Amino acid sequence: MTSGDDALAEALRKLRLEYLKDAPLRISELWALLERVECGERPALDELGRALHKLAGSGGSYGFPGISDGSRTAEQGIQRLLASGGGVSESDLRALRSMIEDLVRAFAAASAEGTSAPG
């Protein structure tokens, strides 16, 4: 590896570390939005979808496919709920809770694998 490659790898490692450092805040935001959905705030469902959309993109950008894939799956579930135009059932809420729990595990797995550059 050249010194330029080393510098790039170190910069990527630091970016990934910073991204993972913010994981608790991101997860807290998802839980807060889900709580609002559980309280019947339909606009919060759209907000939750947007938050998941951002995570799907950022997870992939930072080289964390588990975060990206889990977020995308949850976002697609929300899109189906929004398209149906109906209410959010207890079954829907259980599914959303499960998807957020999956994201918690994806963030934990990303942290456990370290912050080396993907590749």
C-alpha positions as CSV (number, residue, x, y, z in Angstrom):
1,M,0.0,0.0,0.0
2,T,1.2,3.5,-0.8
3,S,1.1,6.3,1.8
4,G,-1.9,7.8,-0.2
5,D,-3.7,4.5,0.2
6,D,-2.9,4.4,3.9
7,A,-4.2,8.0,4.3
8,L,-7.4,7.1,2.4
9,A,-7.9,3.9,4.5
10,E,-7.4,5.9,7.7
11,A,-9.9,8.6,6.6
12,L,-12.5,5.9,5.7
13,R,-11.9,4.2,9.1
14,K,-12.5,7.5,10.9
15,L,-15.7,8.2,8.9
16,R,-17.0,4.8,9.6
17,L,-16.2,5.2,13.3
18,E,-18.0,8.5,13.4
19,Y,-21.0,7.0,11.7
20,L,-21.2,4.2,14.2
21,K,-20.7,6.6,17.1
22,D,-24.0,8.2,16.1
23,A,-25.9,4.9,16.1
24,P,-27.6,5.3,19.5
25,L,-29.1,8.6,18.4
26,R,-30.3,7.2,15.1
27,I,-31.9,4.2,16.8
28,S,-33.5,6.5,19.4
29,E,-35.0,8.5,16.7
30,L,-36.5,5.4,15.1
31,W,-38.0,4.3,18.4
32,A,-39.4,7.7,19.1
33,L,-41.0,7.8,15.7
34,L,-42.5,4.4,16.1
35,E,-43.9,5.4,19.5
36,R,-45.7,8.3,17.8
37,V,-47.0,5.9,15.2
38,E,-48.3,3.7,18.0
39,C,-50.1,6.7,19.4
40,G,-52.0,7.1,16.2
41,E,-49.9,9.9,14.6
42,R,-50.1,8.9,10.9
43,P,-47.7,11.6,9.8
44,A,-45.0,9.9,12.0
45,L,-45.3,6.8,9.7
46,D,-44.1,8.9,6.8
47,E,-41.3,10.5,9.0
48,L,-40.2,7.0,10.0
49,G,-40.1,6.0,6.4
50,R,-37.9,9.0,5.6
51,A,-35.6,8.2,8.5
52,L,-35.2,4.6,7.3
53,H,-34.6,5.8,3.7
54,K,-31.7,8.0,5.0
55,L,-30.3,5.0,6.9
56,A,-30.6,2.8,3.9
57,G,-28.5,5.2,1.9
58,S,-26.0,6.1,4.5
59,G,-25.4,2.5,5.6
60,G,-24.5,1.6,2.1
61,S,-22.3,4.7,1.6
62,Y,-20.3,3.9,4.7
63,G,-19.9,0.2,3.8
64,F,-22.5,-1.3,6.2
65,P,-24.7,-3.4,4.0
66,G,-26.6,-4.9,6.9
67,I,-27.7,-1.5,8.0
68,S,-28.6,-0.5,4.5
69,D,-30.5,-3.7,3.7
70,G,-32.4,-3.7,7.0
71,S,-33.4,-0.1,6.6
72,R,-34.5,-0.6,3.1
73,T,-36.7,-3.6,4.1
74,A,-38.3,-1.6,6.8
75,E,-38.8,1.4,4.5
76,Q,-40.5,-0.8,1.9
77,G,-42.8,-2.1,4.6
78,I,-43.8,1.4,5.5
79,Q,-44.3,2.3,1.9
80,R,-46.8,-0.6,1.6
81,L,-48.7,0.6,4.7
82,L,-48.8,4.2,3.4
83,A,-50.0,3.0,0.0
84,S,-52.8,0.9,1.6
85,G,-54.3,4.1,3.1
86,G,-55.7,2.1,6.0
87,G,-54.8,2.1,9.6
88,V,-51.8,0.6,11.2
89,S,-52.7,-2.7,12.9
90,E,-51.1,-4.3,15.9
91,S,-49.6,-6.8,13.6
92,D,-48.1,-3.9,11.5
93,L,-46.7,-2.4,14.7
94,R,-45.1,-5.7,15.7
95,A,-43.5,-6.0,12.3
96,L,-42.1,-2.5,12.6
97,R,-40.8,-3.2,16.1
98,S,-39.1,-6.3,14.8
99,M,-37.5,-4.4,11.9
100,I,-36.1,-1.8,14.2
101,E,-34.8,-4.5,16.5
102,D,-33.1,-6.0,13.4
103,L,-31.5,-2.6,12.7
104,V,-30.2,-2.5,16.3
105,R,-28.6,-5.8,15.7
106,A,-27.2,-4.6,12.3
107,F,-25.6,-1.6,14.0
108,A,-24.2,-3.9,16.7
109,A,-22.8,-6.2,14.1
110,A,-21.2,-3.3,12.2
111,S,-19.6,-2.1,15.4
112,A,-18.3,-5.6,16.2
113,E,-16.8,-6.0,12.7
114,G,-14.7,-2.9,13.4
115,T,-14.1,0.2,11.4
116,S,-11.7,-1.1,8.8
117,A,-12.5,0.1,5.3
118,P,-14.8,-2.2,3.4
119,G,-13.4,-4.3,0.7
